[in-house]
Amino acid sequence: MNAPVQYGPRVAAVILYLYVGQFLSKKRTATALSDLFGTPVSGGTVATMAQRATGRLGGFIEMVRERIAAAAVAHFDETGFRVASRLRWVHSASTGKYSLITVHDKRAVEAMNAAGVLPTFTGVAVHDAWAPYDTYIDAVHALCGAHVLRELQAICEQAEPGAWCWAGQAAQALRDIKTLVDSQLARTPGSLAGMDPVALAELAHRFRSAAVIGANDTRSRSTTLMAKAHALARRLIDREADYLRFTTDPQVNFDNNAAEREIRMTKIRQKVSGCLRTLSGAEQFCAIRSYLATAAKHGVHFFEALTRLAEGNPWTPEIT
């Protein structure tokens, strides 16, 4: 014992589990420990344990960063996060085995550079069509199909009821292309070699034709809505290869849901316990979430991973 009160690794793991794993505030975490186990702790103790745990993750976070940067395909996304009564930005970079979640004052390139993945990434970067991602020219880009389907649906909802809409044709063609690709992958997992090229070409033509019609119909850009529709139609034409990247590379998903799942946890945290009070607290939260998300992808239970972290021996995935 080197302090008047000292908690073992399992108690520390419970505290981290409630605070970071279940998104309770420091005060509610302390109350839960007292109510459940008769173990009185303060909010300051909770904060100290989170800080101590994060201090043990330096090597782990760097390893995750390097492995995502070296991956063939990675997913990227960002979302707003209230910290110290200000809007900050949480960024995610992830693969099927690794998750890196960071927080920064900025949303764009400065924050992406600070996260440390995209500056050296040369694989396929899956993301929405937000322009700062395109500044990383060493990466190959794949745009999220689910995101653009929502954009197309918004245009369809503005059209006259029952009238033909170019956005509807583009959306249906994209859905049909996804069905074609999914059917082929179901028959030959991991390979698109047997996919019908004629069927794919016909659907791609429908997709492209709809976008061309949309660009022509909205070229006047006389209203804000028309300008947005025109920009979308032009993007579908100019970035067709990026939207259809999933038809040529079986490792590339149709959507970017993998990245959206990573940052959804920060939104849940905000709904459950409100904003974090300090940027350092937000950084600790994101580092531990990176650790837990990566452990979960390797089949390691949250509590086991947190116990090892509290013992000073954080779990580390094997090199595969």
N, C-alpha and C positions, 0 to 999 in steps of 0.2 A: 504494500500500500504506500503510495507516494503522495496522497492527498487526504484531507479530512473525510471526503466522500468520494468513492470510486465505484464505477459501474463496470460490470463485465461485458464481454463482447456481444452476448445474446441480448442483453438489455439495450446496448447501443444499437444493435441491428433492428430491434423492435422500434426504437425511436426513429431511426432512419426510414424504416418501412412505412411508418405512419406519416412522417413528415414529407418524404420525397415520393414514396411509392403510392400512398393514398391521399396525398395532397392536403393534409391537415395543416393548419397554421401552427406556429411554434407554441402558442398558448393552448390550443386544442390538443396538440400532441402531448404536452406536459400534463394536461388534465386527464387524458386517456390513460397515461401511464399510472397516474395516481389512482384513478377509479378501478382499473383492471387489476393492478398488481400491488397496490398500496405502496408504490415507489414514487416518492415525491421528487419531481425535477422541476426546474424553472425553464422559462423560455430561453434564457441565456445558455443553459446547458444544452438544449436542443441545437441552438445555433453553433455552439462550440463543437458539438459532435459532427455536424454537417461540414464545418470548416476543416476539422481534423480528417474526416473521411476524404474530402476533396484533395487534401494535401497528399494523400497516399495514391492518387490516381494520375499523377503527372505522366509516368511512364506508360500507363494504360492508354490514356487519351492520345498520346503521341503515336503509339502503336496502331490504334484504330485509324487515326488520321492518315498514316502512311499506307495502310492496307486499302482504305477506300480510294486513295489517290492512285493506287496501282491497279485498281479493279478494271475489268473490261467494260462494265456498265455500272453506273451509279445514279441515284435519284437525288434531286435537290429541290428544296422549297424554303419559304420563309413566311413568317406571320408576325403581326404586331403583338407586343406583350407589355403590359403596364408594369413599370418598375420605378419605385420612388416617385410616384405620381406623374411619371413621364412615359411617353410612348417609346419603347425600345423595340428591337427586332430579334426574334429567335430564328436561327437558320439551321437547317438540317441537311446533312449529307449521309447517304446510307446505301448499303447493299443488302443482299439477302442474309448476310452474316454479321454486319457491323453497322453501328449507328453513331453518328457524331452530331451532337446538338450544342450549339453555341448561342450566345446572346451578345448584341452589340448596339451601340447608339445609332448606327446607320443601317439602311436596308440594302444598299447597292454594293458596288465593287469593293469599297473599303472594308465592309464587313465580310464579304466573300474571301478577300485576300487574307483577312485576319483568321478566318476559319482554317485556312491552310490547305484545302483540298483542290479547288479549281485551278489555282495558279500552276500546278504541276500535272493536272489530270489530262490524259490523252485518250481515254476511252470514250464511250457513249454517255453523254450527260442528258438524262431525262428530266425535263422541267416544263413549266408553263412557258408562255411566249414573252415573259418579261425581258425587256431588252438587255439589261446588264449581264445576263447569262451569256449572251452572244459575243461579248467582248473577249471571251476565252476561246481564241481561235485554234488552239491546239487540240481541243476536244471536238468530237463529232456530236451533233445535237439531235435529240429526238423530242418532239413536242407532245404534250399530253393530249390524248384523244378525248378523254372525259371532260377536260376543261373546255375544249373548243366545242364539244357538243352542247354544253351549257350556254355558250355564247350564241350558237346557232339557234337554240331553242328560244332565246330571248328575242331574236329577230323574228322568228316565226310568230311569236305572241303579239308582235306589233302589226302583223299583216292583217288584211281583211279576212274575216272568218270564211273558211271554205275556199279561199283563193290560193292558187299555186304560188309557192314561195321558193326562191332559189335556195334559201338556207335549209328548207326542209329536204330538198333533194340532196344537198351536200351531206346533211346529217345522216340520211338513210343510206347513202352510198358508203359513208364511213362505217356505219353499223354493219352493213353487209360485208364489207372488207374484213372487219373484225371477226364476223362469223366464219368467213372462209378460212382465215388464218387459224382460228381456234379449232376448227374441224380438222385441219391438216395436222396441227400439233397433237390433237387427240389420237390421230392415227399413227403418227411418227413423232413421238416426243423428242423435242430438241432439234428437229429438222423441218425445214420448209421446202425441201428439195422436190417433193411430190405434188406441190400445189399447182392447180390448173392455171397456167399463165394467161390463157385466153379470158377466163372468168375474172382474173385479177385485173387485167388490162381494161376490160369492159367497165368494171366498177370504178377503177381509177379515172377512166374517161368521164363517167357520170359525175364523179366528185369534182374533177377539173372544170367540166363544162358549167356546172352550177356556179362555181366560183367566178368564172369569166362572166356569166350572165349577171351575177350580183355586182361585180365591179363596174360593168357597163351601166346597169340600172341606177347605180348610186354615185356615178362619177361627178355629178354636179355638187354633191356634198352641201346641199342647201340648208340642211338642218343638222343639229348636233347628232341626232340618231342616225341620219343618213351618212354622216361622216364616219361614225363608228362602224356602221355596216360596210362602208367602202373599205375602211382600213382592214377589217376582218377578211373581206373577200380578197383583197390584195395579198394579205398574209397567206391565205390558203393557196394562192397561186405561186407566190414566191417561195414558200416554205413547204411545198408539197412533199418533197423527199423527206423532210424532217417529220412531218405528220405521219407519213407512211413508212417510217423507219422499221416499224414492227413487222412489216411484210417482207423484209429482206434479211433481218437479223433475229433469229429465234430467241436470243437472250433479252431482247428489248420488249418491254411491256407496252400494251396499248395505252395505258394510263400512267399517271404519276401518283397513284394511291399510296404506294409504299412510302413516299416522302411525306405525304399529307398525314399519314398515321403517326409519323415520328413527332410532328409538331402539334398534333391534336392534344397531346397530353398537357402541353403548356396552357392550352385554352381551358381544359378541364380544371387545372390547378387554379386558374384565375377565377373560374366560376365558383369553385368550392371555397376558396380562402382569400380571394381578392388578389391585389397586386403584391409583389414582393417589395420590401421596404428599401433594399439597397441593391446596387448593381453587383456587388460582390456576392450577396445572397443569391441573386439570379444566376450568376456564373457557377456557384456551387450546385444549385438545383440542376442546371443543365448538364454539368459534368457527371453527377451521380445518375441522372436519367440516361445519359449515354452509356454508362456502365451497365445499368439494369437492362436497358433495351438490347444491348449486345449480348449480355448473358442469356436473356430470354430466347434470343435467336439461336443460341447453342444448346437450348434445353436445360439451362441452369435456373433453378427456382430463385425468385427474388430474395427470399430470406437466407438461403444458403450463400448467395453471392454477397449479401450485406454482412452476414456473420464473418465471412472471410475478410471482408474489407475492414470491419471493426477490429479484427485480430491483427491487422497490419499486414495481411497476406492476401491482397486482392486476387480474385479469380482472373486468370488470363487464358484466352483461347489458344489452342494448339495451332501451330503453323501447318496449314494443309496445302 
